[in-house]
Amino acid sequence: MTPTKEVYLVIGGSGFVGRHIVQQLLDRGDTVASLDIVQRYHDVPFYSADITDEGQVAEALRKSGTTCIIHTASPPATINNPTVFFKVNVDGTKAIIAAAVATRVRKLVYTSSAGVVFDGGDLIDIDERLPPPEVPLDSYNDSKAKAEAIVLEANGKGGLLTVAIRPAGIFGCVQ
């Protein structure tokens, strides 16, 4: 039996991290689309949606035929707006998960942050089992930690497989 080829939807695909992921998938010859609030690139199918609206996300998932979501959407930490962080990172992630389950998407990769476990001191000999600090460093990392927990809790529910990655120190060209 031949494995089914994935159809990727990069949520936040016009952003810095998302765009690099879109390009890597294109370079591999994969089928990929982008969901964002702004279209910056015209080389992939684009879906405009408010990620906090489950219906809008579900519509994009259905239209694109998505089998794997790569969720990179997040406001930049530099805006320092807790309300926006929690709306996008927490409420948006909940809506994405609900839409994924409703449309039978099988895989979700969530882009968290290494900052979710940072408490201001050196972290030595740690792994993914280290929980977030009792007092979050800031509202951005608090919202990312809460969203990550929601993603991991959703693993296996409704047939959805989830994973969270924690990149650190993301920088480079193209924005």
URGI-V602480 format. One record per backbone hydrogen bond with DSSP energy under -1.0 kcal/mol. CO is the residue of the C=O (numbers start at 1). NH is the residue of the N-H. E is the energy in kcal/mol with one decimal. If there is no record, write none. Layout:
# URGI-V602480
{{CO NH E} {CO NH E}}
This chain:
# URGI-V602480
{{7 67 -3.0} {7 68 -2.0} {8 33 -1.9} {9 70 -2.5} {10 13 -1.2} {10 35 -2.3} {11 72 -3.1} {12 15 -1.9} {15 19 -2.6} {16 20 -1.4} {17 21 -2.1} {18 22 -2.8} {19 23 -2.5} {20 24 -2.2} {21 25 -2.5} {22 26 -2.6} {23 27 -2.8} {24 28 -1.4} {25 30 -2.5} {26 29 -1.4} {31 8 -2.7} {33 10 -2.7} {34 47 -2.7} {35 12 -3.6} {35 13 -1.1} {36 49 -1.2} {45 34 -2.7} {47 36 -2.0} {50 53 -2.3} {53 57 -2.1} {54 58 -2.9} {55 59 -2.2} {56 60 -1.8} {57 61 -2.4} {58 62 -2.6} {59 63 -2.7} {60 64 -2.2} {61 65 -1.1} {61 66 -1.4} {67 107 -1.2} {68 9 -2.1} {69 109 -3.0} {70 11 -2.1} {71 111 -2.4} {76 79 -1.9} {77 80 -1.2} {81 85 -2.5} {82 86 -2.5} {83 87 -2.1} {84 88 -2.6} {85 89 -2.6} {86 90 -1.1} {86 91 -2.3} {87 92 -1.4} {90 94 -2.3} {91 95 -2.2} {92 96 -2.4} {93 97 -2.4} {94 98 -2.5} {95 99 -2.5} {96 100 -2.5} {97 101 -2.6} {98 102 -2.4} {99 103 -1.9} {100 105 -2.5} {106 161 -3.1} {107 69 -2.7} {108 163 -1.7} {109 71 -3.1} {110 165 -2.7} {113 116 -1.8} {114 117 -1.4} {127 130 -2.0} {138 142 -2.0} {139 143 -2.4} {140 144 -2.3} {141 145 -2.4} {142 146 -2.3} {143 147 -2.3} {144 148 -2.6} {145 149 -2.2} {146 150 -1.9} {147 151 -2.4} {148 152 -2.6} {149 153 -2.3} {150 154 -1.5} {154 157 -2.2} {156 159 -1.1} {157 160 -1.7} {160 156 -3.8} {161 108 -2.3} {163 110 -3.0} {165 112 -2.9} {167 114 -2.3}}
